[in-house]
Amino acid sequence: MQQQTSPRSGLAPVAGALALLLALTACGGGPAEEADGASGGETVTVETDYGPVDIPADPQRIVALEFGTEAVLEAGIEPVGVIEPVSTLYTAEELDQLSDYPVVQSAGLEINLEAIAEARPDLIIGGVRVESHDEYAATREDLEQIAPTVFYDFDGAGAGLRDMTLELSRAIGDGERAEAEQERFETRIEEIRDSYADQLADTTFAVVFGLDGEFAVVNTNAWGGEILDTLGARQSSAREAAGENFAAFYSYEELDQLFDADVVFYETDAQGKPDPFTEALLDQGLWQDLPAVEAEQAHPLRYSAARTYSQANAVLDQIEEVLAGL
């Protein structure tokens, strides 16, 4: 998951350039005027976690800040500005596509107001962790000088994140497709519960990833662990040490904590490849001794950190395939 930093850091150096761009807009022929013309002038009001915002009914030039990229990609929209893509989050095809768009926010979350203004957006979207609400409220004031800005907050790394992205999809006119994915997810949860009730009752699961010399067991309130919990799956007692946190952390020497797991999922990137830390975990001798590994029940899990309901459905596909083989 990307590290959270202050979104307002580094904004001062571009203030003069932004003021100049906005002055040009006020004189006519500037960025905002051209963007408004592209959207046809009709607006709708959306309720956000930062108050009501009037946005174009049919936005044509969208800037996607953090957590907004998935919404525009799934909608088939070509944004005019994006956050710097983190390679683990996207397929090779998506990364190639994203390379065509101007970067207006660094992977460290620093927002480039000048680059956003130059992109002439008619809508700016993004998702915000609840703990960063106040910082983004101040940043939003700067962004609103350029274009209507829609931010939604979310909490945790489970359904709250997916629901936030669903709201962004609605704001950009892709709500019907996104809602269908949500409905499909909820329907499939019930279908898998019913079809594989015996396997779910008789199997203990774990979702893990590697760190430098350590491994983490994902809790039931986050990522793939949360989706398994929604299915009613029993999960390894190793995750209990996490408490309210998203994962419990152990040294390699404590891999025996996973001995109660019949099935272990290990996280990969969007292309199905584990990161170097997780690869190192898979190479450990104690990993090879795990009952799940010896039984050939250690499986990769793409999109464990599902940001959309479409990605969550991809997680269900993988879980169902494993359940079918038990």
N, C-alpha and C positions, 0 to 999 in steps of 0.2 A: 504494500500500500504506500502511496506517495506520502512523504513527510510533510506535515503541516508547518508552514512558516507564515509570517505576516504578509498579507497581500498588499500592504501599503508600502512595503520597503522599496526604496529606489524610485518613488514616484516624483520626488521633487525635481530632478534634472529635466523632466519632460514638461513641467508645468508651463514654461514659456512657450514651447512649441504647441502645446495643446491650446493655450489661449489664442495663439495666432490662428490656428485652424478654426477655432470657434468664431473668431472675429470674421474670417473669410465667409463662414457660413451665414453669419448675420447680414453680410453685404450681398448675399445672393450667389448662387452657383457653387456653394460650398458643399462639404460632405453630407450634412444632414438633408439639405434640399434635394440632392440627387437621390439619396436613399429613400426619402419620402415618395418621390415620384415613382420609384420602382415598385413600391408596395401598393400603389393605387389610392392611398389616402384614407381608406376605411380602417377604423380601429375597433378593437374590442377591449373590454376591461377584464383583467385577470387578477385574482386575489393571490398575493404572494405572502411569504413570511416577513416581508418588509413593507407591507401595505399594498393597496390596489395600484395597478400599473396599466395604463392605456398602451396597447401594443398594436402593430399592424395586423389586420385580419388575415393577411396573406404575406407574411414576411419573406423577403427575397434575398436579403443580405444579412446573414446571421453570423455573429461571433460566438463561438462556443468556448467558454472558459472551463475550469476544472469541473469534471463530471458532466459537462454538456456534450462532449465529443460523441459518446455512445448514442445519444438521442439523435444527433444529426446523421450519423452513419446509418443507423437503422432506418431512418426516414428516407434515405437516399438523397439527402440535401447536401449540396456543396457549400460549406461555410466559407466566409471571407476572412476568417481568422480563427485559430485554434490554440489550445495549450500545447506546449511541446510534447509530442507523443512519447510515452514510455514504452519501449519495445515489447515488454512482457505482457502488455494489456491488449495487444492487437495482433491479428493475423498478418502474414506477410503481404497479402493483398491490401488490407486496410492501411498498413504502414506505408505502402507505396502510394496509396490514394492520399493519405494525410500529408505526404511530403510535398504535395502540390499547393498546400495552403499556407499563407503567412502565419508565422508563430507570433502570437501577441501576449502569451503568458509562458514563463519559463517552467520547467519541471519542478523548480523550487517554489513555484506559485507567485513569483514576482510578476505583476501586471504592467505591461508597457502601454500606457495611455496614448502615447503618440502613434504607435503602430495601430491601435484600435481605431483612432480617429482617421488615420489614413485609409483604413479598410472601408470607410463609409458604411457602417452597418445600419440597418433599420431595426435591429433587435440584438440584444446581448443576453446570453443565458448562462447559468452556472448553478452548481450545487454547492452547499456550504455545510460543513460540520457544525453542529449546534454550538460547540465551544468557540467557534470563530464568528458567531453572529455579529457581535459588536464591531469587530474589525471590518467585516464586509459591509455593514451598514454604512460606515464612513466611506469605504471605497465605492459603494454604489452611488453616492452623491457625485463623485467624480465621473463615473461612467454614464450617469443619467444626462450629463451635459453633452454627451456624444449621441446616445440613442436610448430608447426605453430598455430598461434592464430588469430581467426577471431572475431572481434568486429564490431558491427553496432550500430550507434547512433539512437536515436528516440527522438521525442519531443511530450510532452503531453500524454494524457491517452485515445487516441482514435485510429483512423486509423493508425497513425504513429507507434504506438506500434505493431499493428497487421502486418503492412508491414515489420517492422524490424524482427519479428519472422519468417515471410515468407522467408526473406533472409537467416536466419540461417537454415531453413529447406532445402533450396536449397544447402547450403554449405555442409550439411551432407548427401546429396543424396536423400532427401525426397521432392524435389521441386514439382514433378508432383502431388502428393497427396495434398500438401499444396495449390498449385495453383488451384486445382479443388475446394477446400473449399472456396477460394477467389471468384472464378467464381460463385459458388453456392450462396454465400452471396450476390453478386451484382445482380444476377438474382432474388433472392427471395425478395430483396428490391423492385424491380420493380413490382413483382407479388403482394406483400402485398399492395403496394401503390394503385394498380389498384383494387384489390379485396375488399379492405376495405377503399376505398376513402371516403365514407360517414362517417364511424366511426372516421377516422382520422380527418376529417373536423369538426366534431361535439363534439370532446372529448378533454379535457385538461388533461395532464398527469404530474406527478411528480415522480422523483426517489430520495429516501431519505435513510439516514442511521443515526444511533445514535452515540452520543459521551457522555462524562461524563456530564450529566445535560443539554445537548444540542442536537440539531439535525441538519443535513446538508441536503440541497437540491442541488442535483447534477446539474451542469451547462450543457448547450448543447454542450460544447466542450470536455466533458469527459465521459468515461464509458457508462453506460446505457443511460444517457441523450444524448450522442453523437449519439448513434444508433437510438434513437427515432427521433432526429433531422434529421438524414439521411433519415428516412421514411417520413419526412415532418410533423411530429406530433406537435401539439400545446402544449406548456409546461407552467406550472404554472409561474405566474409573480414572485413568490418567488425566483426563480433562478436568476433574474435580478440583485439582489444585489451582486452577485458574480463578476460582471464585467468580467475581463479576467481570473479570477481564476477558479479552477475546481468545486467549490461549494460555496454556501452561508450558513452562520451559524446563527442559532437562538436559543434562550432559549425555554424551554418547554412552557413558557407562551405565546410565539409567534406562537403557532401551528395554530392559525387562519390564518396565512399566506398561509396555504394550503387549505383554503376554496374554492378557485377557481378550485381545481383539482377534476376532475370526477373520475380519476383512479390514485392511488398511488402505486408505486412499492417500496418495501423496500428491501435493499440489504441483501443477505445471503452469507454464505461461500459456497464452492464447493459442500458440502453435503446437502445444502438446509436449514441450520440452521442459524438464525440471531445471531450475537454476543451479549454478555451481554448488551452492551450499546443500541443496537437496540431493544433488548427484553424489556429493561426498557422504551424505547420510546413507544413501542406498549402497554405497561401497563398504560400509562398516561390517565387520564380521558378526557383531551382535545383531545387526539388522538381518543378516542371512539366517540367523538362528530363531527369528521370531516364528511362532506357529503359523501366522498368516502368510508369511513369505514362503515357508516350507510347503504350505498347502497351495501355493501359487495364487494366493488371494491378496496380493499387493498390487494396486491398480493406480494408474495416473488419473488425475482429475483436473480437466480444463474448466476454466471459468468458476473455480471454487468461490472466488470473490465476485460473485455475480452482481453486476451493476444494473442490469435490466431484467425484465421478466423473460425476454428472449434467451438471455444467457442462463437464467435459472432453469429454463426448460432444457437447455443443453446439459446442465448438471443432472437433471432428472433422467435424461436419456442414458447417461453413463451409469447412474445408480441402478436403473432398471435392467440394463444389460448385465450387470454383476448379479443382481438378485435372480435373474432368469437362469444363471449358471450355477446357483447354489443347490 
